[in-house]
Amino acid sequence: MSSHIFEEVEKTCDRTAILKDGKLIAIENMEELKSKKNKNFEVVFKTNEEALNFKNKISFKSELNNNIVKLSIINNEINNFIKELSNYDILDINSSTQTLEELFLHFYSN
């Protein structure tokens, strides 16, 4: 099956091949590919200072805007992320999972 409709690929296929400039750059089992998806978080801290302290302590790529830290982590880092969060007063946290399309775009950017 050849498709640019990522939802269709995700629902239908067990394995996927990624082509770039007419060359095969990856063949992935769909479950393995899904496990590589990043989790995106937006954490709202009680104070700007707590947000800055958290950002400075973590090793994840992150952005700081006042009392909000946005970051993206892979599944095997979630425990460390939650453990570090437990040291702070959190007002809100939102999460989303990287889409298959975003993951494919990562292959193309490298």
N, C-alpha and C positions, 0 to 999 in steps of 0.2 A: 504494500500500500504506500502510495506517495501522497503526502498531504502537508499543507501549511496550517491546517486547522488543528491546533494543539490539543483542544479538548477531545476531538475525535481520536487523535493518536493515543492519548492517555487512556481512553476508555476501551480502545480496540486492540492495541498492540501489546505483545509481551516483550518485544525487543525493538529498539529503534536505532537507526543509523543517522549520523549527522554529516551532511555534506557542506563543504565550504569551497567556493570557487571551483566547483566540479570535482573536488577531491574528498574522499572519505576521511573524516577527521576523528570519528568516534563511533563505536558500536556499543550500545549499553542495554543491559537488561532493564526493563521499565521500573522494576522495584528498586534496583540499585540507583537508578537515575532519580527516582522520587526521594530516596534517602539523602540525596545530595542537596535537596532544596533547603534554602535558608529560612529561618524564622525571623521575621522583622518585628521589632518591639518599639513602642513609644511609651516611655515611662515618665509619669508626672510626679515629681518630688515635691515635698512640702515647702522646701526653700531652694533658692538658686545655689546656695552654698553646698547643700547636700547633693544636688545634681552635679555640680563641678567636682566634688570629692569622689562621687561614684565614677564619673567619666575618667578621672585621673587614675583610679584603681583598677579599672578593667583593661583587658588586652584586646577587646573586640573593637572593630572599626565603629566609631560612633560620632554623632553630631550633637552639639549642645546648643540649646536656644532657651535662655533664661532658666526655668526650673524643669525643662523637658529634655530628656536624652532619647535620641533615636539611634537604634543599633540593629545590626543584622548578625545572627549567629547560626552556626550549624548545630544539628541535633546533639552531637556528643558534648557540646559546651553548655547545654541548658542547666545542668546541675550546678555548675560553677556560677552561672549567671544568677540563679535563684538564691544560692547561698549568699552571694554578695548583696543582693537586693534586701535580704532579711536584716541587714544592718541599718536600714534607712526607713524613714516615714514616707510611704508611697500614697499619693492621692488617687492615682489611676494608672492603669496599664492596659495598653491595647496591643494585640498581636495579629499578624497575618503571615501566611505561608507564601513563599515565593511560588509563582506560577510556573508551569512547565515552559511557557513561552519565555519568561524571564531567564530561566535556566538555560535554554537554548541560546538566547542572546549572549549569555556569559561565554559560551563556547565560541561564538563569533567574534567577541571582543578580544580574545586572546590570540 
